[in-house]
């Protein structure tokens, strides 16, 4: 089972250290392979260095994909994180 969703980044400063850390921890906890892609480059969503290397800014479009038993649920949960503006909290 493969699930995929494309979303625009809500955080005002993009996916920098804190939101990237929250996102990668959630991706790692999913227990299935999760990828994050931007502009044709795809990285392991559980890798903080990989995610930061994408240079994701506010309003950038990214694609989250997962493969495994709970893929759709995992993607849904990660999309909620990406659509949260952590810079407002």
C-alpha positions as CSV (number, residue, x, y, z in Angstrom):
1,X,0.0,0.0,0.0
2,X,1.4,3.4,-1.0
3,X,-0.2,6.7,0.0
4,X,0.9,10.1,-1.2
5,X,-0.3,13.7,-0.6
6,X,1.0,17.1,-1.8
7,X,0.8,20.1,0.5
8,X,2.0,23.6,0.9
9,X,4.2,24.4,4.0
10,X,2.3,26.5,6.6
11,X,5.2,27.4,8.9
12,X,6.1,31.0,8.3
13,X,9.8,30.2,8.3
14,X,9.5,26.9,6.4
15,X,10.8,23.5,7.6
16,X,13.7,24.7,9.7
17,X,15.1,23.0,12.8
18,X,12.1,22.8,15.2
19,X,9.3,22.0,12.7
20,X,11.7,19.7,10.8
21,X,12.6,17.9,14.1
22,X,8.9,17.4,15.0
23,X,8.2,16.1,11.5
24,X,11.1,13.7,11.3
25,X,10.4,12.3,14.7
26,X,6.8,11.6,13.7
27,X,8.0,10.1,10.4
28,X,10.5,7.8,12.3
29,X,7.8,6.8,14.8
30,X,5.6,5.7,11.9
31,X,7.6,2.5,11.6
32,X,7.2,2.4,7.8
33,X,9.3,4.0,5.0
34,X,8.3,7.7,4.5
35,X,9.6,10.0,1.9
36,X,9.5,13.8,1.6
37,X,9.9,15.3,-1.9
38,X,10.4,18.8,-3.2
39,X,11.2,19.8,-6.7
40,X,12.0,16.3,-7.9
41,X,14.4,15.5,-5.0
42,X,13.2,12.9,-2.5
43,X,14.6,12.2,1.0
44,X,14.0,9.8,3.9
45,X,11.4,11.8,5.9
46,X,12.9,10.4,9.2
47,X,16.3,12.0,8.4
48,X,16.6,15.5,9.9
49,X,19.6,16.3,7.7
50,X,17.8,15.0,4.6
51,X,14.7,17.1,5.3
52,X,16.7,20.2,6.0
53,X,18.7,19.6,2.9
54,X,15.6,20.1,0.8
55,X,15.6,23.8,1.9
56,X,11.8,23.9,2.3
57,X,10.4,27.4,2.8
58,X,7.0,28.8,3.7
59,X,4.4,28.1,1.0
60,X,6.7,25.6,-0.8
61,X,4.9,22.6,-2.2
62,X,6.1,19.2,-0.9
63,X,4.9,15.6,-1.3
64,X,4.8,13.1,1.5
65,X,4.6,9.5,0.6
66,X,4.6,6.3,2.7
67,X,4.6,2.6,1.9
68,X,3.2,0.0,4.3
69,X,0.2,-1.1,6.3
70,X,-0.9,2.2,7.7
71,X,0.5,4.3,4.8
72,X,-2.7,6.5,4.4
73,X,-3.0,7.2,8.1
74,X,0.7,8.0,8.4
75,X,0.6,10.4,5.5
76,X,-2.5,12.1,6.9
77,X,-0.8,12.6,10.3
78,X,2.3,14.0,8.7
79,X,0.4,16.3,6.5
80,X,-1.4,17.7,9.6
81,X,2.1,18.5,11.0
82,X,3.2,20.2,7.7
83,X,0.0,22.3,7.6
84,X,0.6,23.6,11.2
85,X,2.4,26.9,11.6
86,X,4.9,26.0,14.3
87,X,6.3,29.5,14.1
88,X,3.0,30.9,15.6
89,X,3.0,28.9,18.7
